[in-house]
Amino acid sequence: MPFVISLALLVAFSPRITVTDDSDLTMDFEGMPYLHHNPGGVDLGGWRMVGYRYNSDRLAPGETLRVTLDWEEVQGGSSATLRMVAPAAVRHDELPAIAAATAHPQAGTGSATLELPIPYDVAQGLYLIRLGSGDEEAISVYLRPVWVGEGEMAVEQPVSSTFADGALRLHTAEATQPASNRLDLRLDWSAARPVAANYGLSMRLTDPADNEWARLDDQPGYGFLPTSLWPVGRLIHDRYTLPLPEGTPPGDAYTLTVSLYRVATRESVGEFALPVSLHRATLRADAPVIARFGDELALSRLKAPKRVQQGETVLLTAYWLAVERPSADYVVEWRLEAPGIGDLRFGIWDLAPGSPPTGWPAGALVAGRAALSIPPTTPAGDYILSLTLRDPTSGASLGTYTLPQPVHVQERERVWELPPMQREVGARFGGMIELAGYDLKREGDALHLTLHWRALAVPDQHYMLFVHLADPATGRPIAQVDTMPRGFAYPTGMWAPGEVVSDEVVLSLQGVPAGRYDLVIGWYEPGETSHRLPATDRTGNPLPDDRLILPDGVNIGGR
């Protein structure tokens, strides 16, 4: 991406754009950003720009950029809009302008000066000046960029969170929703000391059921504010716009998780959770209706997969239309039925997690998501999906909708016989999972451990597996891997009783000091508690710390 690289370099090194001719008017971003020669001016569809002047191309936060436009050949009803935008706006049309001003050229030849006040809270760097013509700005060009210098110091600013062992500080995190389809985020950072790495930035907006509604993964400033170039002690003002899908439910229980990570390994160097409220619903009173439930609610559409495997999760989205403002927080019951095969009832669910229907305005279109776990023992076949809307107090039905096409549950290929193993073990975890045995080999700086598991029952959730290379004296991990089986592709909640699952875990030994180490494994619940599954040996005796030390130790180096 030569454009991104070259613009990032311009942003980093405080450039001065050299104008070789008064007719060098516009910028070209196809490959490299350079001034384009326009000796005849620029036709903007209704008027021609023949020149422009800045009061300065190097400004400070709080100052005003004054742009004088010269025009000719003006037709009636023309307009000219100047917008000062971040370089990332070339790739992200949704980014709002930092400043904007509009003029209406008069017939014939003339000029006008437009003022663009620069806010105090903009980051140091290069900014683009975009000129649009007409009310819809259907024609637009970029003029010469301008440089905004350093802003305020961060010394007196409170710190909300620290990252990268305290090297980077987050001072402000604010989210606002200016429209139903957009969330604007403000992040104010500073560097406590020089940082050599350029960290990646991840943002994830979730509801109370961990449904993801928006995500952004980039470097700070959409790649134009790399952390290695942050001046120590200066505030770095970072802004983002996250698109929200149609029907994003209004509510007060969202969380925006902001994290920085090492790009090469995806290893987190810190994260911050910001509570977010969304109060602008999608208004679509004209949305199509496929089912009515009394006078207040209707179903506009229902998205469901055509097929799912045993043990997987059916991801559903029901688009509810508030015909009138709901008078109760209605709930929904989901069901999968296959006559002569099976009947799966999934209980009562909120229409949209964290979004009570009584808060929906009339005309709101709200996307309610549900994740229905199909038990691993579910018989294969075609199932009919239905939903029933119920009164939250009495449980009375307000109506049922049945999806016309079936959802096919596919039989999963499973292994029931144990393979030959280097070591037999027989340890058990939580009474649900048995380590039948394992194979171990070393290749260079990598340890390859193949674990052969057997499901004693259907595990009640997706558990995390830990593999530690530990100091025998202290038990402290020197190297470790935390994962789910087969790289998260086949978690324990999908296993059937008696099934054998072989899973290879690769443990890096790079940088491990010489010595003899224990190889330790176990299972734990994902989440904040990280509670370990009770571990026992083959005779049923509890294992200390609910962890299994494998019989084979690992020797590194010459000791």
C-alpha positions in Angstrom: 0.0 0.0 0.0 2.4 2.7 -1.2 -0.1 5.5 -0.5 -0.4 4.6 3.2 3.3 4.2 3.6 4.2 7.5 1.9 1.6 9.5 3.7 2.6 8.0 7.1 6.2 9.1 6.4 4.9 12.6 5.6 3.0 12.6 8.8 6.0 11.5 10.8 8.6 13.9 9.5 6.9 17.3 9.6 7.2 18.0 5.9 7.0 21.2 4.0 5.2 20.7 0.7 7.2 22.5 -2.1 5.1 24.4 -4.6 7.0 24.7 -7.9 4.3 26.7 -9.8 1.3 28.8 -8.9 -0.7 26.3 -11.0 0.3 23.3 -8.8 -3.2 23.1 -7.3 -4.3 19.6 -6.3 -2.9 16.5 -4.8 -2.8 13.0 -6.4 -3.0 9.9 -4.1 -3.0 7.1 -6.6 0.6 6.0 -5.8 2.6 8.8 -4.2 1.1 12.0 -2.8 2.4 14.8 -5.0 1.1 18.1 -6.3 -0.7 17.9 -9.6 -0.1 20.6 -12.3 -3.3 22.4 -13.2 -2.4 25.3 -15.5 -6.0 25.7 -16.7 -7.5 25.5 -13.2 -9.8 22.7 -12.0 -13.4 22.3 -13.4 -15.6 21.5 -10.5 -18.9 21.2 -12.3 -20.6 24.5 -12.2 -17.5 26.6 -11.6 -13.7 26.6 -12.2 -11.1 27.0 -9.4 -8.2 28.9 -10.8 -6.2 29.3 -7.6 -6.1 29.4 -3.9 -3.9 30.8 -1.0 -3.4 29.8 2.6 -2.6 32.2 5.4 -0.1 29.5 6.5 0.6 25.9 5.9 2.0 25.3 9.3 -0.4 26.0 12.2 -0.9 25.1 15.9 -4.0 23.7 17.6 -6.4 26.6 18.3 -5.3 28.6 15.3 -7.4 29.2 12.1 -6.5 28.2 8.6 -7.8 30.8 6.1 -8.1 29.7 2.5 -8.8 32.2 -0.2 -10.4 30.5 -3.3 -10.2 32.2 -6.8 -12.9 31.2 -9.3 -14.3 31.8 -12.7 -17.0 30.5 -15.1 -19.4 30.3 -12.2 -22.9 29.0 -12.9 -25.9 29.8 -10.7 -26.5 27.8 -7.5 -22.9 26.6 -7.2 -21.3 25.9 -3.8 -17.8 25.2 -2.5 -17.1 23.3 0.7 -13.7 23.0 2.3 -13.1 20.2 4.8 -9.9 19.6 6.9 -9.6 15.9 7.3 -7.1 13.4 8.7 -5.1 11.4 6.2 -7.0 8.3 7.0 -10.2 9.9 5.5 -8.9 8.9 2.1 -9.5 5.3 3.1 -12.3 5.8 5.6 -15.1 8.0 4.2 -17.1 7.8 7.4 -14.5 9.9 9.4 -15.9 13.3 10.2 -14.1 16.5 9.2 -12.0 18.3 11.8 -13.3 21.6 10.4 -15.5 22.7 7.5 -16.7 25.9 5.8 -18.9 26.6 2.7 -19.0 29.4 0.2 -21.3 30.2 -2.7 -19.4 31.5 -5.7 -21.1 34.3 -7.5 -21.6 34.4 -11.2 -18.5 35.4 -13.2 -15.1 35.8 -11.7 -14.3 36.3 -8.0 -12.8 35.0 -4.8 -13.8 34.3 -1.2 -11.9 33.5 2.0 -13.1 30.5 4.1 -12.0 30.0 7.7 -11.2 26.6 9.2 -10.8 26.8 13.0 -8.4 24.1 14.2 -9.6 22.5 17.5 -7.2 22.3 20.4 -7.6 18.6 20.7 -6.1 17.5 17.3 -3.0 15.3 17.0 0.2 16.7 15.6 0.6 15.8 12.0 -0.3 16.3 8.4 -3.9 17.1 7.5 -5.6 17.1 4.1 -7.8 19.9 2.7 -10.6 18.6 0.7 -12.6 20.8 -1.6 -16.1 19.6 -2.6 -18.5 21.2 -5.2 -22.3 21.2 -4.9 -24.6 20.4 -2.1 -23.8 16.7 -2.3 -20.1 17.3 -2.9 -20.2 14.9 -5.9 -17.0 16.3 -7.2 -14.1 16.7 -4.8 -10.3 17.3 -5.0 -7.6 17.6 -2.4 -5.6 20.8 -2.1 -2.2 21.2 -0.5 -2.0 19.6 2.9 -1.1 21.6 6.1 0.9 20.7 9.1 -0.5 21.1 12.7 2.2 21.3 15.3 2.5 19.9 18.9 -0.4 20.3 21.2 -0.6 20.5 25.0 1.5 18.6 27.5 0.0 15.6 29.3 1.6 16.3 32.7 -1.6 17.4 34.4 -4.0 14.9 32.8 -5.4 12.1 34.8 -4.5 8.6 33.7 -7.3 6.0 33.1 -5.1 3.1 32.2 -1.5 2.2 31.3 -0.2 -0.1 28.6 3.1 -1.7 27.7 4.4 -1.8 31.3 3.5 1.8 31.8 5.2 3.2 28.7 1.9 4.3 27.2 -0.9 6.0 29.1 -4.6 6.4 28.2 -5.9 9.6 29.6 -9.4 10.0 28.1 -11.7 7.4 26.5 -15.1 8.8 25.4 -17.7 7.3 23.0 -20.7 9.2 21.5 -23.4 8.1 19.1 -24.2 10.9 16.7 -26.4 8.7 14.5 -27.9 5.2 14.7 -25.3 3.8 12.3 -22.2 5.3 13.9 -20.2 5.4 17.1 -17.5 8.1 17.5 -14.6 7.4 19.8 -12.1 9.8 21.3 -8.9 8.4 22.8 -6.2 10.7 24.4 -2.9 9.1 24.9 0.7 10.0 25.9 4.0 8.3 26.1 5.8 8.2 29.5 9.0 7.2 27.8 10.2 6.5 24.2 8.6 3.4 22.7 10.4 1.4 20.0 7.5 -0.8 18.9 4.5 0.2 16.8 1.6 -1.5 18.6 -1.6 -2.6 17.0 -4.9 -1.2 18.4 -8.0 -3.3 18.7 -11.5 -2.0 19.6 -14.5 -4.3 20.2 -18.1 -3.3 21.0 -20.1 -6.0 22.7 -23.5 -6.4 24.5 -24.0 -8.2 27.8 -24.3 -11.6 25.9 -20.9 -10.9 24.3 -22.4 -10.4 20.9 -20.1 -8.2 18.8 -21.6 -5.2 17.2 -18.5 -3.3 16.0 -14.8 -3.9 15.6 -11.7 -2.0 14.4 -8.2 -3.4 14.2 -5.5 -1.0 13.0 -2.7 1.0 14.4 -3.4 4.3 16.3 -4.7 7.0 14.0 -5.7 4.4 11.4 -2.0 3.8 10.9 -1.0 7.5 10.8 0.0 7.8 14.5 2.5 5.0 15.1 3.4 4.6 18.7 7.2 4.7 18.0 6.8 8.3 16.9 4.9 9.6 19.9 6.8 12.5 21.6 7.3 11.9 25.3 4.9 13.8 27.5 2.7 15.2 24.7 -1.0 14.4 24.4 -1.8 12.3 21.4 -5.4 12.9 20.3 -6.8 9.9 18.5 -10.3 9.7 16.9 -12.2 6.9 15.3 -15.6 6.2 13.8 -17.0 2.7 14.2 -19.9 1.9 11.8 -22.8 0.2 13.5 -25.0 -2.3 11.6 -28.7 -1.6 10.9 -30.8 -2.5 13.9 -28.1 -2.1 16.5 -30.2 -2.3 19.7 -30.4 0.8 21.9 -29.2 0.3 25.5 -26.9 1.2 28.4 -25.1 -2.1 28.8 -22.5 -2.1 26.0 -18.8 -2.4 26.6 -16.1 -1.1 24.3 -12.8 -3.0 24.9 -9.7 -1.1 23.8 -6.5 -3.0 23.7 -2.9 -2.6 22.4 -1.0 -5.6 21.2 2.3 -6.7 19.6 1.5 -7.0 15.9 3.8 -10.0 15.3 2.5 -12.2 18.0 -1.0 -10.6 18.8 0.1 -10.6 22.5 -1.8 -8.0 24.4 0.1 -5.3 26.3 -2.9 -3.9 28.1 -6.6 -3.3 27.7 -9.3 -0.9 28.9 -13.1 -1.5 29.2 -15.3 1.5 28.5 -19.0 1.4 29.3 -21.0 2.6 26.4 -24.6 3.7 26.0 -26.4 3.7 22.6 -29.6 5.7 22.5 -30.2 6.2 18.8 -32.3 3.3 17.4 -32.6 2.5 13.7 -36.0 4.0 12.7 -37.6 2.0 9.9 -41.3 2.2 10.2 -41.5 1.2 6.6 -39.6 -2.1 7.1 -41.3 -5.2 5.7 -43.2 -7.4 8.1 -43.4 -11.2 8.0 -45.3 -11.7 11.3 -47.4 -9.6 13.7 -47.5 -10.1 17.4 -50.4 -8.0 18.7 -50.5 -4.2 18.2 -47.0 -3.4 19.4 -44.4 -5.7 17.8 -43.8 -7.3 14.5 -41.0 -9.5 13.0 -39.4 -7.9 9.9 -37.0 -10.8 9.1 -35.2 -13.7 10.6 -31.6 -14.7 9.7 -30.6 -18.3 10.4 -28.0 -20.7 8.9 -29.2 -23.5 6.5 -27.0 -26.1 8.2 -25.1 -26.6 11.4 -22.9 -29.5 12.8 -23.5 -31.4 16.0 -22.1 -29.5 18.9 -21.9 -26.1 17.1 -23.9 -23.0 17.8 -26.8 -21.6 15.7 -26.3 -17.9 15.3 -29.7 -16.2 14.9 -30.8 -12.6 14.3 -34.4 -11.6 14.6 -35.2 -8.1 13.3 -38.0 -6.8 15.5 -40.2 -3.8 14.5 -41.8 -1.6 17.2 -45.1 -0.8 15.6 -45.9 1.1 18.7 -43.7 1.7 21.7 -43.8 -1.6 23.6 -45.6 -1.5 26.9 -43.7 -4.6 28.3 -40.2 -6.1 28.1 -41.4 -9.1 26.0 -39.3 -12.2 25.8 -38.8 -14.9 23.1 -38.7 -18.7 23.2 -36.7 -20.5 20.6 -37.3 -24.1 19.5 -36.0 -26.6 17.0 -38.2 -29.5 16.1 -37.8 -32.6 13.9 -40.8 -34.9 14.0 -39.7 -38.4 14.9 -36.1 -37.3 15.5 -35.9 -34.8 18.3 -37.2 -31.6 19.9 -34.8 -28.9 21.2 -36.1 -26.2 23.5 -33.8 -23.4 24.3 -35.8 -21.6 27.0 -36.6 -17.9 27.4 -34.4 -15.2 25.9 -34.4 -11.4 25.9 -35.4 -10.1 22.5 -32.1 -8.2 22.4 -29.6 -8.6 25.3 -29.2 -5.4 27.2 -32.0 -3.6 25.3 -35.4 -3.6 27.1 -38.2 -3.3 24.5 -39.9 -0.7 26.6 -37.1 1.6 25.6 -37.7 1.2 21.9 -39.4 4.1 20.2 -42.2 3.5 17.7 -40.8 2.7 14.3 -37.6 1.2 15.7 -36.0 -1.7 13.9 -34.0 -3.7 16.5 -31.8 -6.7 15.7 -32.0 -9.3 18.5 -29.2 -11.9 18.4 -29.3 -15.4 20.0 -26.7 -18.1 20.0 -28.3 -21.5 20.4 -25.9 -24.4 21.3 -26.7 -27.6 19.6 -25.8 -30.5 21.9 -23.2 -32.8 20.5 -25.6 -35.8 20.8 -28.4 -34.2 18.8 -29.6 -36.6 16.1 -28.8 -35.5 12.5 -31.6 -34.4 10.3 -33.8 -31.4 9.2 -35.2 -29.3 12.1 -37.9 -26.6 12.0 -36.9 -23.4 13.7 -39.7 -21.4 15.5 -39.9 -18.5 17.9 -42.7 -17.6 20.2 -43.1 -14.1 21.7 -44.2 -14.3 25.3 -45.5 -11.9 28.0 -42.6 -11.4 30.5 -45.0 -11.7 33.5 -47.6 -14.4 32.7 -45.6 -16.2 30.0 -48.7 -16.1 27.7 -48.0 -16.5 24.0 -48.5 -13.5 21.7 -47.9 -15.6 18.6 -45.4 -18.0 17.0 -43.4 -17.6 13.8 -41.9 -20.7 12.0 -39.1 -20.3 9.5 -40.2 -21.8 6.2 -36.9 -23.6 5.4 -35.4 -26.2 7.7 -32.1 -26.0 9.5 -30.1 -29.2 8.8 -28.1 -30.6 11.6 -25.2 -32.5 10.1 -23.6 -35.5 11.7 -20.0 -34.8 12.7 -17.2 -37.2 11.9 -15.7 -38.5 15.2 -12.9 -40.8 16.3 -13.8 -43.5 18.9 -10.6 -45.5 19.0 -7.4 -44.5 20.8 -4.2 -44.3 18.6 -0.9 -45.8 19.7 0.7 -43.6 22.3 4.2 -43.1 23.7 2.9 -42.7 27.2 -0.4 -43.8 28.7 -1.7 -41.5 31.5 -5.3 -41.9 32.5 -5.7 -38.6 34.5 -9.1 -37.0 34.7 -10.3 -33.5 34.7 -13.7 -32.5 36.2 -15.0 -36.0 35.7 -15.6 -35.1 32.0 -12.2 -35.3 30.3 -9.6 -38.0 30.4 -6.0 -37.6 29.2 -5.5 -41.1 27.8 -1.9 -40.5 26.9 0.5 -38.3 24.8 3.4 -38.2 22.4 6.3 -35.9 22.8 9.1 -34.8 20.5 11.4 -31.9 20.1 12.3 -30.1 16.9 14.9 -27.3 17.2 13.5 -24.7 19.6 10.0 -26.2 19.5 8.4 -28.8 21.7 5.6 -30.8 20.0 3.2 -32.3 22.5 0.3 -34.4 21.1 -2.4 -35.0 23.7 -4.9 -37.8 23.3 -8.1 -36.9 25.1 -11.2 -39.0 25.7 -14.6 -37.4 26.6 -16.1 -39.2 29.6 -19.3 -37.1 29.3 -20.4 -34.0 27.3 -18.2 -31.2 28.7 -20.5 -28.5 30.0 -18.6 -25.6 28.3 -15.7 -24.7 26.2 -12.7 -25.0 28.5 -9.2 -23.6 28.1 -6.2 -25.9 28.1 -2.9 -24.7 29.6 0.5 -26.3 28.9 3.4 -25.0 31.1 7.1 -25.5 31.0 7.7 -25.0 34.7 10.5 -24.7 37.1 10.4 -27.8 39.3 11.4 -25.9 42.4 8.9 -23.1 42.3 6.3 -24.3 39.7 6.7 -21.0 37.9 6.0 -21.2 34.2 9.0 -20.4 32.0 7.1 -20.9 28.8 3.4 -21.6 28.2 0.6 -22.0 25.8 -3.1 -21.3 26.6 -5.5 -22.6 23.9 -8.5 -24.6 23.0 -8.2 -27.9 21.2 -7.1 -27.7 17.6 -6.4 -24.0 17.7 -9.8 -23.1 19.1 -11.4 -24.9 16.1 -12.8 -27.9 18.2 -13.6 -26.8 21.7 -14.6 -29.2 24.4 -18.3 -28.3 24.3 -18.5 -30.0 20.9 -17.2 -33.4 22.2 -19.5 -36.4 22.5 -19.2 -39.1 25.2 -16.6 -41.6 24.3 -15.1 -39.5 21.6 -11.3 -39.4 21.2 -9.7 -36.1 20.3 -6.0 -35.9 19.5 -4.5 -32.4 19.7 -1.0 -31.1 19.0 0.3 -28.2 21.1 3.6 -26.5 20.0 5.6 -24.9 22.8 8.4 -22.5 21.9 11.6 -23.0 23.8 13.3 -20.0 22.4 15.0 -18.0 25.1 14.5 -20.6 27.8 17.5 -20.9 30.1 19.4 -24.2 30.4 18.0 -26.6 32.9 15.5 -29.4 33.5 11.8 -28.5 33.5 8.5 -30.1 34.3 5.8 -30.3 31.6 2.5 -29.3 33.3 -1.1 -29.4 31.9 -4.6 -28.7 33.0 -7.9 -27.2 32.1 -9.7 -24.0 33.3 -12.8 -22.0 32.8 -12.3 -19.0 30.4 -13.1 -15.6 31.8 -12.2 -13.6 34.8 -12.2 -16.4 37.4 -10.0 -18.9 35.4 -11.2 -21.6 37.8 -9.4 -24.9 37.1 -11.2 -28.2 36.6 -10.5 -30.6 39.4 -7.7 -33.0 38.4 -7.2 -36.6 39.6 -4.7 -39.3 38.7 -5.7 -42.7 37.2 -6.6 -44.0 40.7 -8.8 -41.1 41.6 -6.4 -39.3 43.9 -6.6 -35.4 43.7 -3.7 -33.7 42.0 -2.1 -30.7 43.8 -3.2 -27.4 42.3 -5.4 -29.3 39.9 -2.6 -29.7 37.4 -0.9 -32.8 36.0 2.9 -33.0 35.8 3.7 -35.3 32.9 6.1 -38.2 33.5 8.6 -36.8 30.9 10.6 -33.8 31.9 12.3 -31.5 29.4 16.1 -30.9 29.4 17.3 -27.6 27.9 21.0 -27.1 27.3 23.9 -28.8 29.0 22.7 -29.3 32.7 
